[in-house]
Every structure is written in C-alpha cells, then in structure tokens.
Amino acid sequence: MSSTASRHAHLGRTLPADGFNGALAGRVWRPGIGPSVVAIREDGVFDISSLSPTMSRLAATDDPARILTSAVGERVGSLDEILANTAPDSRDTSRPWLLAPIDLQVVKAAGVTFAVSMLERVIEERARGDASAAAAIRSEVLRLVGDDLRKLKPGSPEATRLKEVLVAQGAWSQYLEVGIGPDAEVFTKAPTLSAVGAFMDAGLHPRSTWNNPEPEVVLVVTADGRIVGATLGNDVNLRDFEGRSALLLSKAKDNNASCAVGPFVRFFDETFSLDDVRKTTVTLTVEGEDGFVMEGASSIAEISRDPEDLVAQTLGPHHQYPDGFVLFLGTMFAPTQDRDVPGMGFTHKTGDIVTIAASGLGALTNRMKPSSSCEPWTYGLGELMMNLAQRGLLSGSPLIP
C-alpha cells in the first residue's frame, strides 16, 4: 500500500471512540480566507472565527466547551471531505484542509516522565548516539538500576537515596536527575504556529540515522494555569543527536515539521476530563513502505509526575505564557525492536506512516519524511495578525477574557 493510500485508509479512525459526542475544535485553512477556528460536529465542520479568531482565545474563556458546542458558524464542509483534502500530495488548494489545532500557544514538552523512557535516555547518553552499542549498554543499565521505577516518586526521600547509591556506583546520569529528581525536564518543543496537523508530513533531520516517534497526550493550558483540554502529539525525537550530547536537544527536537499535533482539541466537559486523561492509553503504529510494522502503547496511569505537577513546573511566578501553552506529557514508549540489522533497533525510513491514537482523543496520522522535503513553514505570527485584521476579527470579539 502506498503512503498516500495508507493515510486515506486511516481517515475513518480520526475521531474519538465516542464520535462527535465531545467538544471537538480544530483549525482549517480556507482558500481565499485563511486559517479558521472550527467546531467539529456530526453535521459538518463550522467556522466560528467570528466568535473566536484564535484557538488560544477560545481556550482562555471560562467554559470553552460550552461556547464551542453552542456557537453558530458557517459550514465549511464535511469532516471527511476536509480530512481527505489535507495530505500535501493529494490536496486541491481550492478547497479547505485541516491544520494543527493550536495557534498562539507556546509548544512545551516534558521529558523523561516515565521510567521506561528514562532508562532509554540513559542508554542513549552512554551509547553517544551509536545505535549498535545500545543493546549491551541496556543490559548493564538494567543490572545497575532495575527496570521497575514506576512506584518511585520523583524528589522523594527514596529517590534521593537511590541517587546516592547510583552516584557511588558511577551510574548517575543527567536523565536520571530529571527522571527521579525534584525538577522535571520541560523544554520548548517548537516555535508558535510551526506544528503540523493530521495527515501532514512530519519531519526528521536529514542527517539523523537513529530516530523514533514519541506518542504523547498534549494538554491545552491557559495563561492562568487552567488545563482546559487535550489532544495528541508526536514529539519526533532524534536519538543519535541527543545521545551525542544533551546540548543538542534543540537540534534533536526542533526541525521543520518535527512537531505533529492533532487531529483536534477536545475541551473538557461532562464527557471528558483531566481524570480521563490520567487513565488514557496512547497507542502507536508505524507502517513502513518496506512492509515493516511496529506497535506500542503508553499508559498515562504509569507516569511518574502527575499532569498537574508538570503544568505547575511550567507556569508560575517564574514563567508566564500570555497566550497559553500546550504541554506534551512525555511517553513511556521507547522502541527497541530491530528493523533491519539485529541489534541495531528501530529507526524511521522515509514514507513511514505513524498513527498515534487514544480512545478519547481520536487518531493522529502522519507520513515521515526528511524535514528538508516537508512543506516549508512560511506562515508566521505577523502574517496571521495581518490576516485576522483584514478579516475584521481583532476588534472586540465577545470571547476576549
């Protein structure tokens, strides 16, 4: 199956398991008009930009789910039509297509929030980006540290004692520091407006030879720290770059199209809440043009740091986000399955179809390509502001908090 055909085969899986029951919001590019905030409903996709010109502004209201579900807007088309027109290589630019469902929010990410991924980061560090050395190092690290740190609370006295033992054995690592220490790793994943959405190409640095998807839940957070919704994300990771040096994190994480978010934001209401996020299992499927298939899962129930703690470490007197932010919660999925050569583990190939799914949030599907071959990011904040001004959407919206 071609990558285009494979993406189209996933169109029907995009919605959450309960279909249109939740408060689903997205963004659509409307030819001749520009980016528009939309309500996703069973009878179509409706432009509500006249009420809320940006997703950031909608999220900042007292009850975004209520506003979203009650808003009357212009029908843009059916969801199926818009999804089918989104992939770059089959897009009719005279018709609407789906965008990433976030706009002015800063894109943040928490790392090393699960024990399994923490151990893989230690292995990357010791392997210095060499995939062939990972298997032997993995055995040694598991012997020293163990593989069940799920009950260990970061920053606790027990975690402090473990740190002392590991330091004494010469096994300490910067990744163990953020995995079990008091301070979480929170970094800026991507520039505002640079994320790609469902059925878009997602990017890998062309010089990377050891990389992987990172399937994650992404929280939507307001300027005053309220967690108001969630979506899915792929925190595309270059294991070779970050493994050579943690100072290469920005190059490992932030490249053209290397941040995928979507398909929609599900705002919290009586059908879906933060407690549902805490119980969410995120699944991953990678389908290669070579016939390779890899599957995995990541349960938020096994996270080492509660989502509210991660938000509190991101936002506060030490740091403000006037337009809000979205926060990747991290993943426990760290692929070790061999793809080609035994002992070399997994790495992407051009054309891989990656599907990240959760019952309450739907499915995010992307095709992997070198970042230099993905659509270039050209639409920035200045152009968005000019577009909204020309459409008369910046003067006295009723949703201004």
Summary of the structure (lengths in Angstrom):
residues: 401
radius of gyration: 20.7
end to end distance: 48.3
largest distance: 65.0
contacts: 1390
relative contact order: 0.19
helix: 30%
strand: 27%
